[in-house]
Amino acid sequence: MANELIFIVGFIIFIGLMLAIDLGLFAKKNKPVSAREAAIMSGVWIILALGFYWLITQYGHLLHGIENFAELQKKNLENAHKLKLNPADFEGSLALYCKNLGLEFITGYVVEYALSVDNIFVMVLIFSAFGVEERYYHKVLLWGILGAVAMRFAFIFLGATLIENFHWILYIFGAFLIYTGITMFINRNQEEKIDPKNHKVVKFASRFFGIHPQFEGGRFFVKRDGKRLLTPLFLVLLIIEFTDVIFAVDSIPAIFSVTKDPYIVFFSNIFAILGLRSMFFLLVNIIDKFHYLKVGLAALLVFIGIKMLAGHYFEEWGFDTVHSLFVIVGILMVSIVASLMFPKKQVAHK
């Protein structure tokens, strides 16, 4: 437990330092984040995730403080890794465990990163519907990411506790993911709209807080007649946080199909979320070009849901984490290539 606490604390400190660097380098006052800056920061986050993958493959056993074969076998059973460990070869078994842990991390990272793209579609709609100036996108997303990290931490460890005590809940997760994937496919061509005045979050906030009718630069709050009022920019932040909660309901069960280790789920989830903001600025102007991506994400959710429901049969067929990673990457690549090869036809306006 002490090792796990050290890892979590160290990871959170690392997150804080990286966000501070990100804020200092790219949060230029009254200036939108450029595509070049977004590309650089996206690359940095991907490199850091790959570096963490290497760290896990080499020293992953330190996460749970594994020092002997009995402890290794215990974690293997607790987190359902289902590795064939050799009690006569502790070093070899440990290396196999760390390699598998790293593979689970990178697979979970790819799944979360892919599902985050759908979140970008919604973020673009939110900013557009509320008429937020581009120069304030970065501030809203920065605070949104901080809130998302805290909420994901709670969701992931709650989910891990539920799975540990009620294993059958995995079947509910699987069925829900299949339902979500089918619904996403059916509604893929529907034009999503956001009504700023009638949004549930806006109505809820209006019941308990005073709302300022207009933007005040990049401020979240203003004081008028001695009262603190919420600005529309803060309402946008609340809606983005609410949206992340909705997306977490899909993405967190999806990663639990890859690994049952809550710490690996947390690390992969957070690395993907941290890269989401820079990816937003990279894709914000071209996201509509990837019109088959929703089809790919729908297929991805259905695949993961089926894998959760029929996990026993997948194991009998020898279908492991490596194969899952290949299928996930394959689905995403096909949807991206198809979008570029068969561009969306523009409807002529009369």
Buried (B, 14 or more C-beta within 10 A) or exposed (E): EEEBEEBBEEBEEEBEEBBEEBEEEBEEEEEBBEBEBBBBBBEBBBEBBEEBBEBBBEEBBBBBBBEEBEEBBEBBEEBBBEBEBEEEEBEEBBBBBBBBBBBBBBBBBBBBBBBBBBBBBBBBBBBEBBEBEEBBBBBBBBBBBBBBBEBBBEBBBEBBEBBEEEEEBBBBBBBBBBEBBBEBBEEBEEEEEBEBEEBEBBEEBEEEBBEBEEBEEBEBBBEEEEEEBBBBBBBBBBBBBBBBEEBBBBBBBBBBBBBBBBBBBBBBBBBBBBBBBBBBBBBBEEBEBBBBBBBBBBBBBBBBBBBBBBBEEBEEEEBBBEEBBEBBEEBBEBBBEBBEEEEEEEEEEE
